[in-house]
Amino acid sequence: MEKELLTIEFRYHVIPQSEYSHDSESKTITIGVYDTFDEAVKEGNKVLKQLSSMFKHLHDKFGYKNGAFGTATRLVADCCNGYPQVFCQITKLNFEGVEDVMNAVFDSEKRYKNKFR
């Protein structure tokens, strides 16, 4: 079974708490998990519209044939090099049963060992 995960990651500067800590952090929030890519695109574009008023360089949209070589756009990022930054992403989730995966792994191992014996 496949689902689509819609997340937004914010990267921003913080005051370091010590000389060993970083001066930037990130927070990722989950907007939702959707049954189809089309549903994730629709909801993702709603979020992008809302964010575009705060992130002036955020002008791309999720969808079909917007990406390189006519592929579906699954990542939209704030194009400026400054902070804060925003990354909106649709990730394909694959759900498989543990037993099915274990059987596939062990079958593959058997084929591999048989080939090289």
C-alpha positions as CSV (number, residue, x, y, z in Angstrom):
1,M,0.0,0.0,0.0
2,E,1.3,3.5,-0.8
3,K,0.5,6.8,0.8
4,E,1.9,10.3,0.4
5,L,3.4,12.3,3.3
6,L,3.3,16.1,3.2
7,T,5.9,17.8,5.4
8,I,7.4,21.3,5.9
9,E,10.9,21.8,7.2
10,F,12.0,25.2,8.6
11,R,15.7,26.0,9.0
12,Y,16.6,29.0,11.1
13,H,19.4,30.6,13.2
14,V,19.6,30.4,17.0
15,I,22.0,31.8,19.5
16,P,24.4,28.9,20.4
17,Q,24.0,27.7,24.0
18,S,27.7,26.8,24.2
19,E,30.8,26.9,22.0
20,Y,30.0,23.3,21.0
21,S,26.5,23.9,19.8
22,H,25.3,24.9,16.3
23,D,24.0,28.3,15.4
24,S,21.1,26.8,13.3
25,E,18.2,24.5,13.9
26,S,15.4,22.9,12.0
27,K,11.9,21.9,12.7
28,T,9.9,19.6,10.5
29,I,6.1,19.4,10.8
30,T,3.8,16.9,9.2
31,I,0.8,18.5,7.4
32,G,-0.8,15.2,6.6
33,V,-0.7,11.7,5.0
34,Y,-2.8,11.3,1.9
35,D,-4.1,8.4,-0.2
36,T,-3.0,9.9,-3.5
37,F,-0.4,12.2,-4.9
38,D,-3.2,14.5,-6.2
39,E,-4.6,14.9,-2.7
40,A,-1.1,15.8,-1.4
41,V,-0.6,18.2,-4.2
42,K,-3.9,20.0,-3.5
43,E,-3.2,20.3,0.2
44,G,0.4,21.2,-0.3
45,N,-0.4,24.0,-2.7
46,K,-2.8,25.4,-0.1
47,V,0.0,25.5,2.4
48,L,2.4,27.0,-0.1
49,K,-0.1,29.8,-0.9
50,Q,-0.2,30.6,2.9
51,L,3.6,30.5,3.2
52,S,4.3,32.6,0.2
53,S,3.2,35.8,2.0
54,M,6.0,35.2,4.5
55,F,8.6,33.7,2.2
56,K,8.8,36.0,-0.8
57,H,11.0,33.6,-2.9
58,L,8.6,30.7,-2.4
59,H,6.8,30.8,-5.8
60,D,6.9,27.2,-7.1
61,K,4.0,24.8,-6.7
62,F,3.6,21.0,-6.3
63,G,2.2,19.2,-9.3
64,Y,2.8,17.3,-12.5
65,K,5.3,18.0,-15.1
66,N,6.8,21.0,-13.3
67,G,10.0,19.3,-12.3
68,A,13.1,18.5,-14.3
69,F,12.5,16.5,-17.4
70,G,8.7,16.7,-17.0
71,T,8.6,14.8,-13.6
72,A,6.2,15.5,-10.8
73,T,7.3,18.2,-8.4
74,R,7.7,16.7,-5.0
75,L,10.0,19.3,-3.3
76,V,9.4,23.1,-3.2
77,A,12.1,25.2,-1.5
78,D,12.6,28.8,-0.6
79,C,15.0,29.9,-3.3
80,C,16.9,32.6,-1.3
81,N,20.1,31.8,0.4
82,G,19.2,33.5,3.6
83,Y,17.5,32.3,6.8
84,P,14.9,31.3,7.7
85,Q,14.5,28.7,4.9
86,V,11.5,26.6,4.1
87,F,11.3,23.2,2.4
88,C,7.9,21.6,1.5
89,Q,8.1,18.0,0.4
90,I,5.8,15.2,-0.6
91,T,7.3,11.8,0.1
92,K,6.0,8.5,-1.1
93,L,5.4,6.0,1.8
94,N,5.4,2.3,1.1
95,F,3.7,0.0,3.6
96,E,4.6,-3.6,3.5
97,G,4.2,-6.4,5.9
98,V,7.2,-7.6,7.9
99,E,6.8,-11.2,6.8
100,D,6.6,-10.2,3.1
101,V,9.8,-8.1,3.4
102,M,11.6,-10.8,5.3
103,N,10.6,-13.5,2.7
104,A,11.8,-11.2,-0.2
105,V,15.1,-10.5,1.6
106,F,15.9,-14.2,2.3
107,D,14.8,-15.2,-1.2
108,S,17.2,-12.7,-2.6
109,E,20.0,-13.9,-0.4
110,K,19.4,-17.5,-1.5
111,R,19.5,-16.5,-5.2
112,Y,22.7,-14.5,-4.6
113,K,24.5,-17.3,-2.8
114,N,23.4,-19.9,-5.4
115,K,24.7,-17.7,-8.2
116,F,28.2,-17.3,-6.6
117,R,28.8,-20.8,-5.4
